[in-house]
Amino acid sequence: LWGRCPELVEIVGSVPSLGALVVATGSDQTLVTGLAVTGGTRGVFVWGAADVALEALWIHDTEDQGFVVVDRLPDPTRVTLSGSLIEGATEAGVIVRGAELSLERSVVRDTRVANGGFYARGINAQSNPANGQRASLTVRDSLVERNREAGVFIGGATASFEGAVVRDTDSSPQGVGGRGLALQSHPELALRSSVSIVGSLVDNNRELGVSLCSSDAIIEDTVIRATRGNEQEDFGWGISVQPDAGTEGPSTVVLRRSLLDRNRELGLGVSGGDLTVEQSIIRRTEPVFGNYGMGMHIQDDVLTGQSPAVLVRHSRIEENRDAGIFLIHGDLTVESTLVRATQPSLAGLFGDGISVVATPAVPCQLTIESSRVEDHARA
């Protein structure tokens, strides 16, 4: 299906229908290019079709989700969307459920909240609870901006981000969230998310830049910066690592050659997870209500009792407030790392390079090798 260009050729959907444009079972290797799609239903709906390619689409101002890709077993659903703009959709710009989507050189922005709704996510990728089929998402050289509650939500799925920008996510109308990338296990399927983020920018989101809950992530060559507080002016963390209260276990994260800069309250917060930080910089974390502004905060998870294991090596933790690294219960190893120039909180308290708090019931273990801890306000 070829259109001359999106400005001249437009498909307008009406209610009720699966979408203004539907690619269904039996439509393998379909190519759609050069169209605009809008109307009172979903924009584009693909299910049960493999090797579908959609290019140069303008999906805009739909009264339901903009672009939806859904599995229909036993037929695989495998789609590539490239060079396209999705804007002004309702509830979600892109939905992936139990299917495989590659999103390339595209923009997803300005998703709207449905009447009485809770979120307006840019991308929502989840495994299918009806059959357990795992979703797979690749986002390459694309922009996700000005959405609400979550820029990208991954639930029990596999996802890869390369050269992606996720920015300016706002809270829901109820004042919840605003996270850049929210990665979590699927509550019904007990499936963990597995995510790779490479060469990407997560900027000016709310509450949490990247959040992991019982999921696994490798973050490389990425900048996470300027995360704002939520509607209550709380949080603003660069990265949050924690387990689910269920049985999916702790999150595991590798942060490598990356920068966490000018986030709020905590640059990186770990509760009961396994974390490795290599060749990275965590700096200039800003305080909340005059307190905190820590580079890293490490503790056991209060719900599961899981204790964290953290390795920091060949990295710099600098110009934070209150504490460069704060450890309360867990194991921390610092190797060949510079921790410097921690300032007191705005309340004038502390200002320590590495601060350790332990109890007899839950002790800490701290190992420091070939590192420098210097120029702190207190210790």
N, C-alpha and C positions, 0 to 999 in steps of 0.2 A: 504494500500500500504506500504509494508515493504521493506526497503533497508538494506543491511548488515551493512554498515556504509557510511557516506558521502564521505570518501576518495576512496571508491570502487564503489559506485553507484551514477551516476550523470545524471540528465535530462537537456538537452540542448534545449532551445527554439529558434524558428526562427520567422522572421517577415513575414506576419502580423499574430498576434494571441493575445488573451487576456492575455496569460501568458504561460510560459513553462509548468506549472502545473495548471490546472483549476479544481476547485471544485464548481459545479453549482447546481441549483435547482434540488431537488430530491436526493441529496447526503447527507442527514442528517446523523449524527453520523459517518462520515468518519474519519478514522485514517490514518495519514501519518507519517512515522518515518524513520530515518536513511538514508536520501538522501542529495545529493548536487543538487542545481538548479542554472543554469546560462544561458547565451545566449543573443540574440539580441532583446529581448522583456522584458515584466515584468517577474519577477521570479514566484511568486505564486499569483493566483487570485481566491478569494472566493466570491461568491454572491448567495444569496437565499438559503443557506444551514445552518442548525442549528446544534449546538453541535458538531462542527467539531474540532478535536484535531490534532495538528501537533507538532511533537517532534523531537529533535535532527536533525534539518535541518541546512544545510550550504547554504545560499542563497548569491551568490557572483557575482560581476562583471557583472551585468545585464545592458543592454542598456536602460532600463526604470526602473520604480519603483521596489523595491525589493519584498515587500509583500503588497498586496492590498486586503482589505475587504470592500465590497460594499453591501448595502441593495438592495433587489429586492422584493418590496411589491407585494402581501400580505405575501410572504414567509419571515420569519425572517432570519437574518444572524447573527450567534453567533459562535465565534471562540476562541479557546485557542491555543496560540503558546508558547511552553516552551523548555528550554534547547537548544536554537538555536542561530546561529550567522548570522547576516545580515550585509554584508560589501561590499563596492564598488558598491552599487546600484546607479542609476541615478535619480536625482531630489528629491526623498524621499526614505528612507529605508523602512518605513511603512506608508501606507495610510489607514485611516479608514473614510468611508463616509456613515453616516446614519446607521451604523452597530454597533455590539458589539464585542470588542476584549479584551481578557485578555492576556497580555504579561508577561511571568514569566521566571526568571532565564535565561535571554537572553541578547545578546549584539547587538546594532545597531550602526555602526560606518563607518566613512570614505565615506559618501555619496558624489557622484560627481555631479557637475553642468552640465546640458545638454548644448550642443553647443548653445551659445547665450542666455542661461538661466539666471535666477536670483538667485535661491536658491538651496540648497541641504540639505533639512531638514532631521533630523533623524526620527522623527515621526510627521505626519500631520493628525490630527483628526478633522473632521468638520461634522456638520449636512448637510443633503442632500438638496440643494436649490430647487431641482425639486419637492420634495414631503413633505418637512419639517420634515422628519424623523430625530430624534436626535441621534447623535453618542454617544457611551459610550466606554470609554477606561480605563483599569486597567493596571498599570505597577508595577510589584512586583519583587523586588530583581534582578533588571536589570540595565544595563549600556548603556548609550547613549553618545557617544563621537566622537569628531573630525568631526562634521558635519558643515554646513555653513548656515548663515542667521538666523536659529533657530534650537536649539537642539530638542525642542518639540514645536509644534504649535497646540493650541486648539482653534477652532472657533465655538462658540455657541454649545458646547458639554459638556458632563459630563465626568470628568476624576478623577482618583485616583492614587496616587503614594505612594508606600510603600517600603521603603528600596531601592529607586532608586538613581542612580548617573547620573547626567547630567553635562558634563564637556567638556572643550576645544573646545567650539563652536567658529567658526571664522566668519568674515564678508562675505557677498556675493562678487562676483567679482567686483560689482559696489561700494563696500565699505560700504554697508548698513548692519546694524544689527549685528548678532552674539549672540543673546539673548539665554540664557539657556532655560527658559520656557516662551513662549509668549502666554498669555491667553486673549482672546478678544471675544466680541459678534460677531454674524454672521451678516454681513452687509445687506444681502438680507432678512433674516428671522427674524431679530430683536430678536434673541435668545441670552441670556447671557450664558457664560460658568460658570459652577459650578465645582470647583476643590478642592480636598483634597491632601495635600502633607505632609506625615508623615515619620519621621525617614529617611530622605533623605539628599543627598549632592548635592549642586549646586556650581560648582567650576571652576574658571578660564575661564569663558565665556566672551563675549565682549558686551559692551554697557549697557546691563541690565541683572542681574542674573535672576530675575523673574519680568515680566511685566504684569500688569492687566489693561485692558481697558473695562469698563462696564461689569465687571465679579465679581464673588464671590469666595473667597478662604479661606480655613482654612489651616494654615501652622503650624505644630507642630513638635517639636523634630528634627529640621532640621538645617543644616549649609549652609549658603549662603556666599561665601567668594571669595576674590581675583578676582572680576570682573574687566576686563580690559576696557580701553576706546575703542571707535570705531576707524575707520581708520583715522578720524580727531583728534584723541586723546581726544575726548569729552566723557562725561558721564562715565560709569563704575559703575552705581548705583547697590546696592544690590537688592532692591525692588522698583518698580515704581507702584504707584496706581493712576489711573486717570479715568475719564469718557470718553465715546465716544461722538463725536460731534453730534451724532444723538439723538434718544429718549430713549436709553436703560438705562439711569440713571447712578448714580455714582457706582464705585466699592465698595465692602465691603470686608474687610479683617480682619481675626483674626490671629495674630502671637503669638504663645505660646511656651514657653520653647525652644526657638531657638537662634541661634547665627548668627549675621551679622558681619563679620570680614574682615578688610583690603580691602574693596571695595573702589571705587574712586568717588570723588566729593560729593556723598550723600550715606550714608548707606541705608536710606529709604526716598523716596520722595513721598509726597502725594499732589495731586491736586484735590480738590473737592470730596474726597471719605470719607468713614466711616471706621475707623481703630481702632482696639484694639490690644495693645501690652501688653502681660502678661508674667512675669517670663522669660524675654528674655534679651540678651546682644547685644548692638550695639556699636562697638568699632573700634578704629584705622582706621577710614576712611581716605583715602589719598587724597591730593589736586590734582586739575587739573589746569595746567598753573599757579601754585602758589597760587590759590585761592580755597575757599571752603574746602572740607574735613569734612563737617558737619555730625553729627550722624543722625539727622532727619530734614527734610525741609518740612513745612506744609503751604499750601496756597490754595486760591480759584482757580478754573479752569478758565483760561483766555478766553476759548471759550464758555463755558456754563454758567459761573458765579456761578456755584455750590460751596457752602462753605463746607469745611471739618469739620468733628467731630472726634476728636482723643482722645483716652483714653490710657494712659501709666501707668501701675501699676506693682509693685513688679518686677521692671526691673533695669538694669544698662546701662547708656549711658556714655561711658568713653573713654578718650584718643583720642578724635576726634579733629578737627581743626576748627577755625573760630567760630562755635557755636555747643554746644552739641545738642540743639533743637532750631530751628529757626521757628518762627511762624509769618506769614504775612497773616492776614485775616483768621478767622475760630475760632473754639472752641477747646481748649486743656485742658484736665484734667490730672494732674500728681499725682499719689497716691503711697505712700510707695516705692519711687524710688530713686536711687542714680544717680546723674548727676555729674561727676567729671572729673577733669584734662583735660579740654579743652585747647588746645594750640592755639596761633595765626596762621593765614594762613602763608604760606611761604613768603608772602609779608609783614609780620609783623603786620597784621591788626586783630583787634578784639580778640577773645579768650574768649567767653562768655559761661556760662553754659546754660542759657535759654535766648534767645533774641526774643523780641516781637516788631513787627512793625505794627502799625494800622493807619487807616485814618478815618476821621469822616464819610465818606460815607460807608466804610466797616470795622466796628470795629472788634477787637479781644476779645475773652473772655478766660482768663487763670485762672485756679484753681489749686493750689498746696496744697496737704495735706500729712502730715506725711512723708516728703521727705527731702533729703539732697542734696544741691547744693554747691559744695566745690572745692577748689584747682584749680581755673580757672585763666588764665593769666590776664584777664581784670575784669570780673564781673560774 
